[in-house]
Amino acid sequence: MLAVRLSTEAHVVGRESEHRVDDWSVSLPAARETLSGLAREVVAAIDAGDIPLLSVNTCSAALATLPAAARTIPGLKVLWVDAHGDFNTPVTTGSGYLGGMALAGACGLWESGHGSEVMASNVAIIGIRDIDRAERELLESARVTLMAGSIDLEAVLSFIGDAPVWIHIDWDALEPDHVPAAYRIADGLLPGELRSLLKAIPAERIAGIELAEFEAPDDERERAKALAIIGDIVEPLIASKSG
Protein backbone atom coordinates (compact mmCIF):
# COMPACT_ATOMS: atom_id res chain seq x y z
CA MET A 1 0.00 0.00 0.00
CA LEU A 2 2.71 2.49 1.00
CA ALA A 3 4.90 1.64 -1.98
CA VAL A 4 1.98 2.19 -4.33
CA ARG A 5 1.14 5.57 -2.78
CA LEU A 6 4.74 6.68 -3.11
CA SER A 7 5.17 5.19 -6.59
CA THR A 8 8.29 3.41 -5.42
CA GLU A 9 9.60 -0.12 -5.11
CA ALA A 10 9.39 -1.90 -1.78
CA HIS A 11 12.49 -3.68 -0.51
CA VAL A 12 11.51 -6.93 1.19
CA VAL A 13 13.77 -8.07 4.03
CA GLY A 14 13.44 -11.55 5.50
CA ARG A 15 11.20 -14.47 4.59
CA GLU A 16 7.57 -15.18 5.37
CA SER A 17 7.08 -17.78 8.10
CA GLU A 18 4.35 -19.20 10.27
CA HIS A 19 3.42 -17.34 13.44
CA ARG A 20 5.26 -18.70 16.46
CA VAL A 21 5.30 -17.77 20.13
CA ASP A 22 8.96 -18.05 21.12
CA ASP A 23 11.02 -16.92 24.06
CA TRP A 24 13.41 -14.10 23.21
CA SER A 25 16.35 -16.50 23.59
CA VAL A 26 14.98 -18.44 20.61
CA SER A 27 13.52 -15.64 18.50
CA LEU A 28 16.55 -13.31 18.71
CA PRO A 29 19.07 -15.66 17.07
CA ALA A 30 16.40 -16.80 14.60
CA ALA A 31 15.87 -13.18 13.53
CA ARG A 32 19.55 -12.25 13.27
CA GLU A 33 19.72 -12.26 9.46
CA THR A 34 16.49 -10.27 9.10
CA LEU A 35 17.48 -7.72 11.73
CA SER A 36 20.89 -7.21 10.14
CA GLY A 37 19.21 -6.77 6.77
CA LEU A 38 16.85 -4.13 8.15
CA ALA A 39 19.78 -2.21 9.62
CA ARG A 40 21.56 -2.23 6.26
CA GLU A 41 18.43 -0.96 4.49
CA VAL A 42 18.07 1.90 6.99
CA VAL A 43 21.68 3.00 6.58
CA ALA A 44 21.49 2.71 2.79
CA ALA A 45 18.37 4.87 2.66
CA ILE A 46 19.85 7.54 4.91
CA ASP A 47 23.16 7.56 3.02
CA ALA A 48 21.17 8.05 -0.20
CA GLY A 49 19.50 11.12 1.30
CA ASP A 50 16.15 9.36 1.64
CA ILE A 51 13.78 8.95 4.58
CA PRO A 52 13.45 5.28 5.57
CA LEU A 53 9.83 4.09 5.64
CA LEU A 54 9.40 0.66 7.14
CA SER A 55 6.41 -1.61 7.62
CA VAL A 56 7.47 -4.35 10.02
CA ASN A 57 5.64 -7.26 11.58
CA THR A 58 6.76 -6.70 15.17
CA CYS A 59 8.40 -4.01 17.28
CA SER A 60 11.44 -6.26 17.64
CA ALA A 61 12.62 -4.86 14.29
CA ALA A 62 13.56 -1.70 16.21
CA LEU A 63 16.36 -3.64 17.91
CA ALA A 64 18.27 -3.10 14.67
CA THR A 65 16.60 -0.17 12.91
CA LEU A 66 16.87 2.34 15.75
CA PRO A 67 20.59 1.83 16.51
CA ALA A 68 21.35 1.92 12.78
CA ALA A 69 19.55 5.24 12.45
CA ALA A 70 21.14 6.68 15.60
CA ARG A 71 24.62 5.72 14.38
CA THR A 72 23.99 7.54 11.14
CA ILE A 73 22.02 10.59 12.31
CA PRO A 74 23.61 12.64 15.13
CA GLY A 75 21.24 13.81 17.87
CA LEU A 76 18.38 11.57 16.74
CA LYS A 77 15.23 11.66 18.87
CA VAL A 78 12.60 8.93 18.90
CA LEU A 79 8.83 9.18 19.15
CA TRP A 80 7.72 5.71 20.20
CA VAL A 81 3.94 5.61 19.73
CA ASP A 82 2.85 2.50 21.59
CA ALA A 83 0.53 1.29 24.34
CA HIS A 84 3.58 -0.43 25.84
CA GLY A 85 7.04 0.69 26.84
CA ASP A 86 8.84 -2.28 25.24
CA PHE A 87 11.48 -1.52 27.86
CA ASN A 88 11.89 -4.89 29.53
CA THR A 89 15.17 -6.79 29.62
CA PRO A 90 15.97 -10.51 29.82
CA VAL A 91 15.98 -10.04 33.60
CA THR A 92 12.64 -8.22 33.97
CA THR A 93 10.52 -9.76 31.21
CA GLY A 94 7.64 -11.89 32.39
CA SER A 95 6.55 -13.09 28.97
CA GLY A 96 9.90 -13.53 27.24
CA TYR A 97 8.50 -11.65 24.24
CA LEU A 98 11.30 -10.09 22.21
CA GLY A 99 9.15 -7.19 21.01
CA GLY A 100 8.60 -6.18 24.63
CA MET A 101 12.36 -5.71 25.00
CA ALA A 102 13.05 -3.87 21.74
CA LEU A 103 13.38 -0.27 22.90
CA ALA A 104 15.41 -1.27 25.94
CA GLY A 105 17.85 -3.13 23.71
CA ALA A 106 18.20 -0.21 21.32
CA CYS A 107 18.96 2.02 24.33
CA GLY A 108 21.63 -0.34 25.65
CA LEU A 109 19.88 -1.78 28.70
CA TRP A 110 20.74 -5.25 27.44
CA GLU A 111 22.96 -6.64 24.70
CA SER A 112 21.02 -7.68 21.61
CA GLY A 113 23.98 -7.84 19.26
CA HIS A 114 22.44 -5.19 17.00
CA GLY A 115 23.65 -1.96 18.58
CA SER A 116 22.71 0.33 21.45
CA GLU A 117 23.30 3.86 20.15
CA VAL A 118 19.91 5.33 21.07
CA MET A 119 20.03 7.71 24.04
CA ALA A 120 17.12 6.86 26.34
CA SER A 121 16.74 10.51 27.30
CA ASN A 122 16.07 11.23 23.62
CA VAL A 123 13.03 8.93 23.60
CA ALA A 124 9.40 9.88 24.23
CA ILE A 125 6.70 7.20 24.44
CA ILE A 126 3.28 8.44 23.34
CA GLY A 127 0.06 6.64 24.20
CA ILE A 128 1.69 4.45 26.83
CA ARG A 129 -0.76 2.82 29.24
CA ASP A 130 0.26 -0.79 29.89
CA ILE A 131 3.56 -0.99 31.78
CA ASP A 132 5.05 -3.63 34.05
CA ARG A 133 6.25 -2.41 37.44
CA ALA A 134 9.90 -3.30 36.83
CA GLU A 135 9.66 -1.82 33.34
CA ARG A 136 8.37 1.48 34.74
CA GLU A 137 11.33 1.65 37.09
CA LEU A 138 13.70 1.15 34.15
CA LEU A 139 11.93 3.82 32.10
CA GLU A 140 12.11 6.34 34.92
CA SER A 141 15.72 5.52 35.73
CA ALA A 142 16.71 5.91 32.07
CA ARG A 143 14.86 9.28 31.88
CA VAL A 144 12.57 8.25 29.03
CA THR A 145 9.76 10.79 28.56
CA LEU A 146 6.33 9.19 29.09
CA MET A 147 3.28 10.83 27.50
CA ALA A 148 0.11 9.02 28.56
CA GLY A 149 -3.45 10.02 27.75
CA SER A 150 -4.45 12.44 25.01
CA ILE A 151 -1.65 13.80 22.84
CA ASP A 152 -0.27 17.17 23.92
CA LEU A 153 1.00 18.57 20.61
CA GLU A 154 2.87 21.42 22.26
CA ALA A 155 4.69 19.02 24.57
CA VAL A 156 5.62 16.70 21.70
CA LEU A 157 6.93 19.51 19.52
CA SER A 158 8.87 20.92 22.47
CA PHE A 159 10.44 17.49 23.02
CA ILE A 160 11.49 17.27 19.37
CA GLY A 161 12.85 20.82 19.22
CA ASP A 162 15.25 21.21 16.31
CA ALA A 163 16.36 17.57 16.35
CA PRO A 164 15.80 14.94 13.66
CA VAL A 165 13.12 12.48 14.80
CA TRP A 166 12.41 8.82 14.12
CA ILE A 167 8.72 7.95 14.39
CA HIS A 168 7.79 4.40 15.44
CA ILE A 169 4.09 3.47 15.53
CA ASP A 170 2.71 0.27 17.04
CA TRP A 171 -0.96 0.15 16.09
CA ASP A 172 -1.96 -0.97 19.59
CA ALA A 173 -1.44 2.68 20.55
CA LEU A 174 -4.88 3.26 19.05
CA GLU A 175 -8.19 2.55 20.71
CA PRO A 176 -9.08 -1.05 19.73
CA ASP A 177 -11.35 -1.75 16.74
CA HIS A 178 -9.75 0.87 14.50
CA VAL A 179 -6.62 -0.94 13.31
CA PRO A 180 -6.13 -4.61 14.29
CA ALA A 181 -2.93 -5.06 16.30
CA ALA A 182 -1.29 -7.84 18.27
CA TYR A 183 -2.69 -6.48 21.55
CA ARG A 184 -5.97 -4.77 22.45
CA ILE A 185 -5.46 -2.15 25.16
CA ALA A 186 -8.42 0.07 26.05
CA ASP A 187 -8.32 3.88 26.35
CA GLY A 188 -6.05 4.36 23.37
CA LEU A 189 -5.51 7.19 20.93
CA LEU A 190 -8.05 7.96 18.22
CA PRO A 191 -7.01 7.83 14.54
CA GLY A 192 -7.67 11.55 14.03
CA GLU A 193 -5.61 12.40 17.09
CA LEU A 194 -2.61 10.46 15.79
CA ARG A 195 -3.00 11.95 12.32
CA SER A 196 -3.00 15.45 13.81
CA LEU A 197 0.24 14.66 15.62
CA LEU A 198 1.95 13.46 12.46
CA LYS A 199 0.71 16.48 10.54
CA ALA A 200 2.07 18.84 13.22
CA ILE A 201 5.64 17.53 13.03
CA PRO A 202 7.70 19.67 10.62
CA ALA A 203 8.58 17.64 7.52
CA GLU A 204 12.24 18.65 7.75
CA ARG A 205 12.51 17.07 11.20
CA ILE A 206 11.36 13.59 10.11
CA ALA A 207 14.32 11.22 9.77
CA GLY A 208 12.55 7.87 9.60
CA ILE A 209 9.16 6.19 9.87
CA GLU A 210 8.44 2.70 11.20
CA LEU A 211 4.98 1.09 11.30
CA ALA A 212 4.62 -2.10 13.33
CA GLU A 213 2.29 -4.82 14.59
CA PHE A 214 -0.52 -4.59 12.01
CA GLU A 215 -2.58 -7.78 12.25
CA ALA A 216 -4.19 -7.98 8.81
CA PRO A 217 -7.75 -9.38 9.04
CA ASP A 218 -8.57 -12.44 6.95
CA ASP A 219 -11.79 -10.82 5.79
CA GLU A 220 -11.06 -8.77 2.68
CA ARG A 221 -13.48 -5.96 3.53
CA GLU A 222 -12.20 -5.65 7.08
CA ARG A 223 -8.63 -5.62 5.80
CA ALA A 224 -9.43 -2.90 3.28
CA LYS A 225 -11.15 -0.84 5.99
CA ALA A 226 -8.14 -1.10 8.31
CA LEU A 227 -5.71 -0.22 5.52
CA ALA A 228 -7.80 2.82 4.64
CA ILE A 229 -7.57 4.03 8.25
CA ILE A 230 -3.81 3.48 8.27
CA GLY A 231 -3.50 5.32 4.97
CA ASP A 232 -5.40 8.31 6.31
CA ILE A 233 -3.35 8.43 9.53
CA VAL A 234 0.03 8.30 7.81
CA GLU A 235 -0.91 10.57 4.89
CA PRO A 236 0.99 13.52 6.44
CA LEU A 237 4.12 11.36 6.67
CA ILE A 238 3.75 10.19 3.09
CA ALA A 239 3.30 13.79 1.98
CA SER A 240 6.48 14.81 3.79
CA LYS A 241 8.42 11.90 2.32
CA SER A 242 7.23 12.46 -1.23
CA GLY A 243 7.65 16.23 -0.92
WOWO-V638796 format. One record per residue. RES is the residue in one small letter. PHI is phi in whole degrees, 0 to 359 (999 if undefined). NEAR is the number of other C-alpha atoms within 8 Angstrom. D_FIRST is the distance of its C-alpha to the first C-alpha in Angstrom with 2 decimals. Layout:
# WOWO-V638796
RES;PHI;NEAR;D_FIRST, RES;PHI;NEAR;D_FIRST
This chain:
# WOWO-V638796
m;999;5;0.00, l;293;6;3.81, a;297;9;5.54, v;295;7;5.25, r;297;8;6.33, l;266;8;8.76, s;54;6;9.85, t;225;7;10.47, e;263;5;10.88, a;279;5;9.74, h;259;4;13.03, v;268;4;13.49, v;243;7;16.46, g;90;7;18.55, r;236;4;18.86, e;293;4;17.79, s;213;4;20.78, e;290;4;22.20, h;295;4;22.20, r;226;4;25.46, v;253;4;27.37, d;245;9;29.19, d;288;10;31.42, w;306;10;30.29, s;293;8;33.11, v;264;8;31.45, s;288;10;27.74, l;296;10;28.30, p;295;7;30.00, a;294;7;27.64, a;265;8;24.67, r;305;8;26.61, e;298;8;25.07, t;294;9;21.45, l;298;13;22.42, s;297;10;24.32, g;295;10;21.46, l;297;12;19.17, a;299;12;22.11, r;296;9;22.56, e;296;8;18.99, v;297;12;19.46, v;297;11;22.85, a;297;8;21.84, a;295;11;19.19, i;295;12;21.80, d;298;7;24.55, a;275;6;22.65, g;80;6;22.48, d;257;7;18.74, i;257;11;17.06, p;300;11;15.48, l;232;7;12.05, l;242;7;11.82, s;242;7;10.09, v;239;10;13.24, n;285;8;14.79, t;223;8;17.91, c;293;13;19.63, s;298;10;21.94, a;303;13;19.68, a;294;11;21.20, l;304;16;24.53, a;255;14;23.63, t;291;12;21.03, l;295;11;23.20, p;300;16;26.45, a;298;14;24.96, a;293;13;23.76, a;293;12;27.10, r;293;8;29.08, t;265;8;27.50, i;242;8;27.36, p;299;6;30.76, g;72;7;31.00, l;299;13;27.42, k;252;11;26.91, v;233;11;24.41, l;261;12;23.00, w;256;11;22.37, v;267;13;20.89, d;195;14;21.92, a;290;15;24.38, h;245;10;26.09, g;275;14;27.75, d;50;10;26.84, f;239;13;30.17, n;278;15;32.20, t;233;11;33.97, p;303;9;35.43, v;278;5;38.54, t;264;8;37.16, t;297;11;34.35, g;265;4;35.34, s;264;5;32.46, g;79;11;31.98, y;286;10;28.20, l;297;11;26.88, g;299;10;24.02, g;283;15;26.81, m;240;15;28.46, a;296;16;25.65, l;293;12;26.52, a;298;13;30.20, g;295;16;29.84, a;297;18;28.03, c;268;12;30.91, g;86;11;33.56, l;283;8;34.96, w;208;8;34.79, e;265;9;34.37, s;266;9;31.11, g;90;4;31.74, h;237;11;28.62, g;105;13;30.14, s;209;10;31.24, e;277;12;31.04, v;283;12;29.47, m;277;7;32.23, a;302;9;32.15, s;289;9;33.71, n;261;10;30.69, v;246;12;28.39, a;237;13;27.80, i;257;15;26.35, i;253;14;25.03, g;84;16;25.09, i;291;16;27.25, r;202;9;29.39, d;223;8;29.90, i;233;9;31.99, d;289;6;34.61, r;299;6;38.04, a;295;8;38.28, e;295;12;34.76, r;299;9;35.77, e;298;8;38.82, l;294;10;36.82, l;299;11;34.46, e;292;8;37.50, s;295;7;39.43, a;278;8;36.64, r;65;8;36.38, v;285;13;32.70, t;279;8;32.05, l;252;8;31.15, m;238;10;29.74, a;269;10;29.95, g;76;10;29.70, s;298;6;28.29, i;288;13;26.74, d;261;6;29.44, l;302;8;27.76, e;298;6;31.03, a;293;7;31.42, v;295;9;27.95, l;294;10;28.45, s;294;7;31.95, f;298;7;30.73, i;293;10;28.38, g;59;6;31.11, d;260;5;30.80, a;275;9;29.04, p;289;13;25.68, v;227;13;23.38, w;260;13;20.76, i;251;13;18.61, h;249;12;17.84, i;237;11;16.43, d;263;14;17.25, w;293;13;16.12, d;286;17;19.71, a;294;16;20.77, l;280;13;19.93, e;303;13;22.42, p;306;11;21.74, d;85;5;20.30, h;265;9;17.50, v;232;13;14.89, p;299;13;16.21, a;226;11;17.32, a;295;8;19.93, y;232;5;22.67, r;245;8;23.71, i;241;12;25.83, a;294;6;27.37, d;66;6;27.90, g;270;13;24.53, l;287;13;22.80, l;266;8;21.46, p;307;10;17.94, g;296;7;19.72, e;295;9;21.85, l;291;11;19.12, r;298;13;17.42, s;298;8;20.94, l;298;10;21.42, l;296;11;18.44, k;290;9;19.58, a;283;8;23.11, i;284;9;22.56, p;303;7;23.64, a;304;8;21.01, e;289;7;23.61, r;272;10;23.94, i;284;13;20.39, a;254;11;20.65, g;186;10;17.65, i;225;13;14.82, e;224;13;14.28, l;247;12;12.40, a;225;13;14.26, e;70;13;15.53, f;283;12;12.86, e;260;7;14.74, a;296;7;12.61, p;295;8;15.16, d;290;6;16.63, d;291;6;17.02, e;298;7;14.37, r;291;6;15.16, e;294;9;15.19, r;295;11;11.82, a;296;8;10.40, k;297;8;12.68, a;296;12;11.68, l;294;10;7.95, a;294;8;9.51, i;295;11;11.90, i;301;9;9.75, g;301;9;8.08, d;292;8;11.75, i;297;12;13.15, v;271;10;11.40, e;307;9;11.68, p;298;10;15.01, l;289;11;13.80, i;297;10;11.29, a;298;8;14.31, s;291;9;16.61, k;288;8;14.76, s;281;6;14.46, g;277;4;17.96
